[in-house]
Amino acid sequence: MKAGPACYEGSLRHDSYDTFDLKWPGETTLPDPLTFTLDPSGQAASFWTEAYGTFARVQATKGDCQL
C-alpha cells in the first residue's frame, strides 16, 4: 500500500473479513487496524483507521504513486 504525495509505503496483513493490520515502516510503529469500504463493483473505495481517519480513493493523475 502506498499513500500520500511521497508514496509512503506500508504493508497490510489480513485480520478478518474487511479488516487488515496496516504497518508503516519503522521499528517503533505498531500495526493499526484498517477497514476497507467497497464500492458497488467490489473495488476498495476508501479505508478507515482510528489513528488517521478516512482516506478516499481518488483518480490517479500523472506523477502519482504506482503500485
PEPESUL-V517191 format. One record per residue. RES is the residue in one small letter. D_LAST is the distance of its C-alpha to the last C-alpha in Angstrom with 1 decimal. Layout:
BEGIN
RES D_LAST
RES D_LAST
END
This chain:
BEGIN
m 7.3
k 7.1
a 10.2
g 12.7
p 13.4
a 13.1
c 9.4
y 11.4
e 9.7
g 11.6
s 12.2
l 13.5
r 16.7
h 18.3
d 21.7
s 23.3
y 22.8
d 20.2
t 20.2
f 17.9
d 18.5
l 16.0
k 16.6
w 15.8
p 16.7
g 20.4
e 23.6
t 25.1
t 22.2
l 23.0
p 20.7
d 20.7
p 21.0
l 18.5
t 19.4
f 17.4
t 19.3
l 18.7
d 19.7
p 22.3
s 20.0
g 18.5
q 15.1
a 14.2
a 15.9
s 16.3
f 16.7
w 19.7
t 20.6
e 24.2
a 23.3
y 21.0
g 22.0
t 20.1
f 16.8
a 16.4
r 13.5
v 14.1
q 13.6
a 11.1
t 13.3
k 13.5
g 12.3
d 9.7
c 6.5
q 3.8
l 0.0
END
